[in-house]
Amino acid sequence: MRIVRPTSAPWQQPERYWPELEAATTALDPPYGVISLPALAHNAFDMLDRANGTPIRVASKSVRVRPLIDAVLALPGYAGVLAYTLAEANWLATTSEHGEAIADVVVAYPTADRAALLQLATSPELAARVTIMVDSSDQLDYVDAVIPPDRRESIRVCLELDASYITPLFGHIGVFRSPIHTAEAARAFAAVIASRPGFTLVGMMGYEAQIAGLVNNPAGNPLRGRAVTFLQSRSKRELAERRGAAIAAVEEVTPLEFVNAGGTGSIESSVAEAGVTEVAAGSGLFGPHLFDNYTHFHPAPAAAFALSVVRKPSPRTAVLMGGGWIASGPAAADRSPKLVWPAGLKMVPREMAGEVQTPVTGPAAARLRMGDRVWLRHTKAGEISEHLESFAIVDDGAIVETMPTYRGQGQVFL
């Protein structure tokens, strides 16, 4: 598949966009997933525009479709993968029937996978291509316990800096990841890594979730939007100063190959920091409904899935088969899939999206019949791939390719 910048925006006319996707996939039986190639291309190029020349590392957790990752990496401006498990990283960095080896894979989270560590540590090729994440000596000790330094390749490691925002009034804002918050702590841990045989410090990462993953224009709640915007502006300034100091402190110990930052929602502010050499992004490719409510970018709804109507318990209620594809995060209504077509459907509050059935009501439900399709968007991006074996890639009113997900290629990493 070749991704080129689109010349039209069909998703801006929902009354045409969704029926055209349905017409293109009428031979498929739900549940099935669809990716609109023009919408995906719009999102891919929009992120490149926002990055303004800074390379984008593809966050595989938000895709989980290897052929699609390869297609995005073929675009100038995208470079490397940010994986979510070491087993996945080893798989991506190995040539097989599933694809050519990806030469630069960073694992975004620490690992306790002994089999994957042994695979990495005993392969010169993988050891040269894969970088693991660390934020404490305990993780280094764990690797040594699995396979001591004198029996392995040197392991490339990336130091994770805590990018959360800590304030006296609101406390910890962001996600709980690394314990390394200050430049002094970063330098001290860099020195520990440098002193340990069998490890090579090559990078630094910091994920500012409070900027990248927190919407600043929530629907129906302008006061919250203003509060989020205020906190994000303060966090950006604080983080830029602190991360810059941390980079300088670590590079007193050893030069860094890369400094990774951000996510889809923070591309502009991340690349504005002088010390950042790359940004991570992936969710923006699919454009899940979590990202509908940002002020500074508007991804197209590239990925969606269709479910079948299987019963009518009342004239104004239709029941879909399946639908409980609930996103990770705080349990709330915004973790459920979003009904997008036909327009005018809503879920039943007492049932919502269920594993085997999802009742829907509203004016459009009265017109639905047995076998009709209803279209939904997932809250997040890559999590949808765990429910599907493949995506139908649609362009110009037809399926142009079918791409297997990780699941479709027999891979389940988490």
Backbone torsions as a table, in degrees:
resi	resn	phi	psi	omega
1	MET	NA	133.7	178.3
2	ARG	-110.6	130.1	-178.0
3	ILE	-101.4	121.0	178.4
4	VAL	-126.0	153.0	-178.0
5	ARG	-63.1	126.6	-176.7
6	PRO	-73.8	155.0	178.4
7	THR	-105.5	-1.7	178.2
8	SER	-140.2	169.0	-178.0
9	ALA	-131.9	73.0	-175.4
10	PRO	-62.1	-26.4	-178.6
11	TRP	-66.6	-15.0	178.7
12	GLN	-76.0	-6.0	174.7
13	GLN	-121.8	81.6	-175.1
14	PRO	-55.9	-34.2	-177.7
15	GLU	-65.3	-16.8	174.7
16	ARG	-106.3	-38.1	-172.5
17	TYR	-60.9	-53.6	-175.7
18	TRP	-69.2	-43.4	175.1
19	PRO	-60.4	-33.7	178.6
20	GLU	-69.6	-37.7	175.0
21	LEU	-65.2	-38.2	179.1
22	GLU	-66.5	-42.7	179.6
23	ALA	-63.1	-36.4	-179.1
24	ALA	-69.9	-24.3	-174.1
25	THR	-115.0	19.9	-173.7
26	THR	-61.8	-22.6	180.0
27	ALA	-81.0	-10.4	-178.7
28	LEU	-87.7	148.5	176.1
29	ASP	-100.1	127.1	177.6
30	PRO	-65.4	157.4	1.2
31	PRO	-80.3	139.5	175.3
32	TYR	-145.8	157.4	-179.6
33	GLY	-108.9	147.8	-179.0
34	VAL	-131.8	140.5	170.1
35	ILE	-121.4	123.2	175.0
36	SER	-79.7	118.2	-177.7
37	LEU	-62.8	-43.3	177.3
38	PRO	-61.8	-39.3	180.0
39	ALA	-67.7	-42.5	176.5
40	LEU	-60.0	-45.0	-179.6
41	ALA	-62.7	-41.8	176.4
42	HIS	-56.3	-46.5	-177.8
43	ASN	-65.1	-42.2	-178.4
44	ALA	-62.8	-43.9	-178.9
45	PHE	-75.8	-31.4	176.9
46	ASP	-63.8	-39.7	177.5
47	MET	-66.4	-37.4	176.1
48	LEU	-63.1	-40.7	177.8
49	ASP	-62.3	-43.4	-179.2
50	ARG	-67.4	-31.4	179.9
51	ALA	-75.4	-20.4	172.0
52	ASN	53.1	45.4	175.6
53	GLY	98.1	-15.1	175.3
54	THR	-78.0	131.7	-178.7
55	PRO	-60.7	147.0	177.2
56	ILE	-109.6	123.7	173.7
57	ARG	-90.4	126.4	-175.1
58	VAL	-74.6	122.1	177.0
59	ALA	-81.1	102.5	-171.9
60	SER	-66.5	-27.1	179.1
61	LYS	-56.5	-29.6	-176.7
62	SER	-91.2	7.4	179.8
63	VAL	-129.6	-66.0	178.5
64	ARG	60.5	34.4	175.2
65	VAL	-134.3	101.8	-171.3
66	ARG	-61.3	-44.3	178.8
67	PRO	-61.5	-31.8	179.0
68	LEU	-72.2	-40.0	175.4
69	ILE	-58.3	-44.3	178.8
70	ASP	-61.1	-41.5	-178.8
71	ALA	-65.5	-38.8	178.4
72	VAL	-68.7	-40.8	-180.0
73	LEU	-65.1	-19.3	177.3
74	ALA	-73.8	-14.5	178.6
75	LEU	-80.1	130.2	174.6
76	PRO	-58.6	130.8	-177.9
77	GLY	112.5	-20.9	173.2
78	TYR	-101.5	136.0	-177.0
79	ALA	-152.7	118.5	175.7
80	GLY	82.2	169.8	-177.6
81	VAL	-126.1	140.9	168.8
82	LEU	-103.9	102.1	-176.5
83	ALA	-85.7	169.8	-178.7
84	TYR	-112.3	-17.2	171.3
85	THR	-136.2	158.1	178.8
86	LEU	-69.1	-37.4	177.6
87	ALA	-59.5	-42.0	177.1
88	GLU	-63.2	-44.8	-179.6
89	ALA	-60.1	-44.3	178.1
90	ASN	-60.4	-39.7	179.3
91	TRP	-65.6	-44.7	180.0
92	LEU	-66.3	-30.6	-176.5
93	ALA	-89.7	8.9	179.9
94	THR	-118.0	130.3	174.8
95	THR	-71.9	131.2	179.4
96	SER	-153.4	-172.5	176.9
97	GLU	-64.6	-13.6	-179.6
98	HIS	-87.3	-15.3	179.1
99	GLY	156.6	170.2	177.2
100	GLU	-74.5	152.9	179.9
101	ALA	-63.6	136.5	173.0
102	ILE	-90.5	127.0	-167.0
103	ALA	-82.4	-11.2	-175.1
104	ASP	-141.9	100.1	-178.3
105	VAL	-127.6	123.4	175.4
106	VAL	-107.8	132.5	178.0
107	VAL	-89.3	122.1	-171.0
108	ALA	-76.0	-13.4	-175.2
109	TYR	-131.2	148.5	176.4
110	PRO	-60.9	159.3	-175.9
111	THR	-128.0	146.1	171.0
112	ALA	-125.0	24.3	-178.6
113	ASP	-86.5	101.0	-174.9
114	ARG	-65.7	-41.0	-179.5
115	ALA	-63.9	-41.6	179.7
116	ALA	-68.1	-37.1	177.6
117	LEU	-64.5	-41.9	177.6
118	LEU	-63.3	-40.8	178.2
119	GLN	-61.8	-45.6	179.5
120	LEU	-63.7	-48.1	-170.4
121	ALA	-72.4	-19.8	-178.6
122	THR	-104.4	8.1	179.4
123	SER	-119.6	113.1	177.1
124	PRO	-57.7	-36.3	-178.7
125	GLU	-67.1	-48.4	179.8
126	LEU	-66.5	-39.6	-179.5
127	ALA	-63.0	-26.4	178.3
128	ALA	-84.5	-18.7	-173.3
129	ARG	-106.0	-23.9	-170.3
130	VAL	-113.1	136.3	176.7
131	THR	-120.2	130.1	179.4
132	ILE	-98.6	160.4	-177.7
133	MET	-98.4	136.6	178.1
134	VAL	-139.1	151.1	174.7
135	ASP	-146.2	8.0	177.5
136	SER	-157.4	158.5	177.9
137	SER	-65.1	-27.5	178.6
138	ASP	-57.2	-38.2	-179.6
139	GLN	-69.1	-37.5	176.2
140	LEU	-65.4	-42.7	178.2
141	ASP	-59.8	-39.3	-178.6
142	TYR	-62.6	-45.1	178.5
143	VAL	-60.1	-46.0	179.6
144	ASP	-60.5	-35.2	179.8
145	ALA	-69.6	-31.3	178.0
146	VAL	-72.8	-45.7	179.1
147	ILE	-154.8	117.3	-174.2
148	PRO	-67.9	159.4	-174.1
149	PRO	-56.9	-34.9	-175.9
150	ASP	-77.1	-2.2	179.4
151	ARG	-117.4	13.3	-174.4
152	ARG	-140.9	168.3	168.3
153	GLU	-71.9	157.1	174.0
154	SER	-67.4	133.5	-176.8
155	ILE	-93.1	124.4	175.3
156	ARG	-73.9	131.3	-179.3
157	VAL	-129.2	151.8	176.5
158	CYS	-119.4	130.0	179.2
159	LEU	-85.7	127.0	178.5
160	GLU	-96.5	125.2	175.2
161	LEU	-94.5	133.4	174.9
162	ASP	-67.2	119.2	-177.4
163	ALA	-102.8	9.9	-179.2
164	SER	-71.4	165.9	-177.8
165	TYR	-109.5	122.6	-177.6
166	ILE	-114.5	121.3	-177.7
167	THR	-127.3	151.7	178.2
168	PRO	-61.9	-34.2	-175.1
169	LEU	-81.4	-47.3	-173.4
170	PHE	-102.7	-7.4	-179.6
171	GLY	73.7	-140.5	-175.5
172	HIS	-82.7	119.7	177.7
173	ILE	-119.2	116.7	-176.3
174	GLY	138.3	-151.9	178.8
175	VAL	-116.0	153.3	179.6
176	PHE	-87.2	103.4	-179.4
177	ARG	-126.3	-98.9	-174.4
178	SER	-79.0	146.0	172.3
179	PRO	-82.3	-3.6	-176.6
180	ILE	-89.7	104.5	-173.1
181	HIS	-108.9	-28.4	-173.5
182	THR	-110.5	162.8	176.6
183	ALA	-62.0	-38.0	-179.6
184	GLU	-64.0	-42.1	178.8
185	ALA	-66.8	-37.7	178.9
186	ALA	-64.0	-43.7	179.8
187	ARG	-65.6	-41.0	-179.2
188	ALA	-62.5	-42.2	-179.7
189	PHE	-72.6	-35.0	175.7
190	ALA	-59.2	-40.0	178.6
191	ALA	-65.0	-37.9	177.2
192	VAL	-62.1	-47.1	-179.6
193	ILE	-60.2	-45.5	-178.1
194	ALA	-62.1	-27.0	-178.2
195	SER	-84.7	-10.4	-175.1
196	ARG	-95.5	123.3	176.4
197	PRO	-66.0	147.3	176.6
198	GLY	88.5	5.0	177.4
199	PHE	-130.8	143.9	175.4
200	THR	-130.2	116.3	178.9
201	LEU	-78.4	119.9	-175.7
202	VAL	-122.3	-16.6	-174.8
203	GLY	-154.1	170.3	173.9
204	MET	-133.7	143.7	178.6
205	MET	-133.2	147.6	171.4
206	GLY	-149.8	125.6	-177.3
207	TYR	-108.6	108.7	-179.7
208	GLU	-86.3	75.0	-175.6
209	ALA	-59.6	-32.0	-178.4
210	GLN	-68.1	-12.5	175.9
211	ILE	-109.3	-46.6	-174.5
212	ALA	-72.7	-33.6	-171.9
213	GLY	-117.2	10.0	-178.2
214	LEU	-114.2	114.9	-174.8
215	VAL	-67.4	140.8	-178.3
216	ASN	-107.1	10.6	176.3
217	ASN	-142.6	59.1	-175.7
218	PRO	-63.5	135.7	-176.8
219	ALA	-60.1	128.0	175.5
220	GLY	74.2	10.5	-177.3
221	ASN	-141.2	68.6	-176.8
222	PRO	-63.5	-30.6	178.8
223	LEU	-64.9	-41.8	176.4
224	ARG	-63.8	-39.4	179.3
225	GLY	-59.4	-42.1	179.3
226	ARG	-68.2	-37.5	178.6
227	ALA	-66.0	-42.5	178.6
228	VAL	-63.7	-43.7	179.3
229	THR	-59.9	-41.4	179.4
230	PHE	-63.7	-48.5	-178.9
231	LEU	-64.7	-38.7	179.6
232	GLN	-65.1	-39.6	179.6
233	SER	-63.9	-40.5	177.6
234	ARG	-66.7	-41.6	-178.8
235	SER	-64.8	-39.5	179.4
236	LYS	-59.7	-45.1	-179.0
237	ARG	-65.6	-45.5	-179.0
238	GLU	-63.3	-44.0	-176.3
239	LEU	-68.5	-40.5	-179.9
240	ALA	-58.0	-43.5	179.9
241	GLU	-68.3	-45.1	-176.0
242	ARG	-70.5	-40.7	179.7
243	ARG	-67.4	-40.4	177.1
244	GLY	-57.9	-42.6	178.2
245	ALA	-65.9	-38.4	-179.7
246	ALA	-67.1	-40.3	178.1
247	ILE	-61.0	-47.8	-179.9
248	ALA	-60.9	-40.0	-178.7
249	ALA	-66.5	-43.5	-179.6
250	VAL	-66.8	-38.8	-178.2
251	GLU	-73.6	-7.5	166.9
252	GLU	-70.0	-23.1	179.8
253	VAL	-92.0	-47.6	-178.4
254	THR	-157.8	144.4	176.0
255	PRO	-68.1	146.2	-178.8
256	LEU	-103.6	139.2	175.0
257	GLU	-74.7	-35.2	-177.0
258	PHE	-152.5	154.3	170.4
259	VAL	-128.5	112.5	-175.7
260	ASN	-99.7	140.8	-178.4
261	ALA	-146.0	161.7	163.7
262	GLY	72.9	-167.4	179.8
263	GLY	-161.2	-172.9	-175.2
264	THR	-53.6	-40.6	-174.7
265	GLY	-81.2	-7.9	-175.2
266	SER	-123.8	19.8	-173.8
267	ILE	-54.7	-48.4	-175.0
268	GLU	-61.5	-46.7	-177.5
269	SER	-73.0	-32.0	179.8
270	SER	-67.2	-46.4	-177.4
271	VAL	-71.5	-16.3	179.1
272	ALA	-73.6	-16.3	178.4
273	GLU	-78.8	128.1	-172.8
274	ALA	-61.0	-34.0	-175.8
275	GLY	-83.5	-10.7	-178.4
276	VAL	-78.4	127.9	-179.0
277	THR	-103.4	-14.3	-179.7
278	GLU	-160.0	157.4	174.1
279	VAL	-121.4	155.8	176.4
280	ALA	-105.8	138.8	177.3
281	ALA	-159.2	147.0	178.5
282	GLY	-157.1	-42.8	-177.5
283	SER	-59.5	-34.3	-178.5
284	GLY	-62.6	-19.1	177.7
285	LEU	-67.0	-42.7	-178.9
286	PHE	-83.7	-27.8	-178.4
287	GLY	64.6	54.7	179.1
288	PRO	-68.1	165.8	-171.3
289	HIS	-71.5	-14.2	173.4
290	LEU	-58.3	-29.2	-175.2
291	PHE	-96.0	15.7	178.2
292	ASP	-73.5	-16.7	-167.9
293	ASN	-119.1	51.4	170.5
294	TYR	-111.9	150.6	179.7
295	THR	-85.9	-27.6	-168.7
296	HIS	-101.6	-3.0	172.5
297	PHE	-158.0	155.3	-174.6
298	HIS	-140.3	87.4	-179.2
299	PRO	-67.5	148.8	176.2
300	ALA	-77.0	148.0	177.5
301	PRO	-75.3	80.6	-172.0
302	ALA	-77.7	-35.7	-176.4
303	ALA	-111.2	138.6	178.3
304	ALA	-155.0	170.5	176.2
305	PHE	-138.9	153.3	-176.9
306	ALA	-114.3	138.0	175.7
307	LEU	-120.8	158.2	-179.3
308	SER	-96.3	143.9	166.6
309	VAL	-77.9	127.5	-177.1
310	VAL	-122.0	-9.4	176.0
311	ARG	-162.4	160.9	177.3
312	LYS	-129.1	88.8	-178.7
313	PRO	-68.3	-19.7	174.0
314	SER	-152.2	163.7	-176.7
315	PRO	-58.5	-28.1	-176.5
316	ARG	-109.5	16.9	178.5
317	THR	-131.7	132.1	174.5
318	ALA	-121.1	149.7	-179.1
319	VAL	-117.7	127.1	178.9
320	LEU	-94.7	147.5	175.5
321	MET	-81.7	116.4	-178.6
322	GLY	83.2	-162.7	176.1
323	GLY	121.9	-15.6	-175.5
324	GLY	-80.2	55.6	179.6
325	TRP	-93.3	76.8	-171.2
326	ILE	-85.3	134.0	-177.9
327	ALA	-78.6	153.9	176.2
328	SER	-70.0	160.2	-178.3
329	GLY	118.8	-172.9	-179.6
330	PRO	-58.9	130.5	-178.3
331	ALA	-65.3	111.0	-179.0
332	ALA	-160.0	172.2	-176.8
333	ALA	-60.8	-30.8	-177.4
334	ASP	-75.3	0.0	173.9
335	ARG	-89.4	-8.4	-179.4
336	SER	-85.4	156.4	173.9
337	PRO	-60.1	156.0	179.8
338	LYS	-105.5	124.6	175.5
339	LEU	-71.6	124.6	-176.5
340	VAL	-120.0	-24.0	179.9
341	TRP	-159.0	135.2	-0.2
342	PRO	-63.6	152.4	177.7
343	ALA	-65.9	149.3	175.6
344	GLY	92.8	12.2	176.4
345	LEU	-96.9	149.8	173.4
346	LYS	-146.1	155.2	179.5
347	MET	-82.0	159.7	178.2
348	VAL	-83.8	120.3	-173.3
349	PRO	-54.9	-33.1	-177.0
350	ARG	-79.4	-12.8	178.8
351	GLU	-120.0	-42.3	-176.5
352	MET	54.3	-149.8	-176.6
353	ALA	-84.9	118.0	-177.5
354	GLY	-106.7	161.6	-178.1
355	GLU	-59.6	-42.1	-176.9
356	VAL	-112.0	-16.2	175.4
357	GLN	-153.4	149.0	179.4
358	THR	-135.3	103.3	177.0
359	PRO	-72.5	142.1	176.5
360	VAL	-131.1	145.6	178.9
361	THR	-127.5	-171.6	-178.5
362	GLY	108.0	167.7	-177.4
363	PRO	-53.8	-39.4	-177.3
364	ALA	-69.4	-24.9	-178.7
365	ALA	-64.0	-31.2	179.4
366	ALA	-64.3	-25.7	-178.0
367	ARG	-91.0	-9.9	-178.1
368	LEU	-76.5	143.8	-179.9
369	ARG	-128.9	166.2	179.0
370	MET	-50.5	127.7	177.4
371	GLY	90.9	-11.8	177.5
372	ASP	-64.4	156.1	178.8
373	ARG	-101.0	143.4	172.2
374	VAL	-123.3	135.3	-174.6
375	TRP	-103.7	137.6	-178.5
376	LEU	-134.0	155.6	172.3
377	ARG	-116.9	140.1	178.5
378	HIS	-77.6	154.2	178.0
379	THR	-63.4	-42.2	-178.2
380	LYS	-111.8	-166.6	-172.3
381	ALA	-105.7	-79.4	-171.8
382	GLY	-63.9	-22.7	-177.7
383	GLU	-61.2	-27.2	177.6
384	ILE	-62.4	-30.6	-177.2
385	SER	-67.1	-21.7	178.4
386	GLU	-72.4	-13.2	179.6
387	HIS	-101.1	-6.2	-172.4
388	LEU	-126.9	148.1	174.1
389	GLU	-90.3	-17.9	-179.4
390	SER	-163.6	166.0	171.3
391	PHE	-118.4	138.3	169.4
392	ALA	-84.7	123.4	177.8
393	ILE	-91.4	119.8	-173.4
394	VAL	-113.3	133.1	175.7
395	ASP	-146.9	135.9	176.1
396	ASP	52.9	41.6	172.8
397	GLY	79.6	13.5	-178.9
398	ALA	-147.0	157.2	173.3
399	ILE	-77.2	120.4	-178.5
400	VAL	-101.4	-16.2	-179.1
401	GLU	-168.0	154.4	172.5
402	THR	-119.2	123.5	-176.0
403	MET	-111.8	125.8	177.8
404	PRO	-73.5	143.5	171.0
405	THR	-80.7	175.3	171.9
406	TYR	-53.3	-45.0	-179.2
407	ARG	-59.4	-41.4	179.9
408	GLY	-66.2	-21.2	176.7
409	GLN	-98.8	14.2	175.3
410	GLY	77.1	22.3	-176.9
411	GLN	-114.7	124.6	175.2
412	VAL	-130.7	110.5	-171.6
413	PHE	-101.7	-20.0	-177.8
414	LEU	-159.1	NA	NA
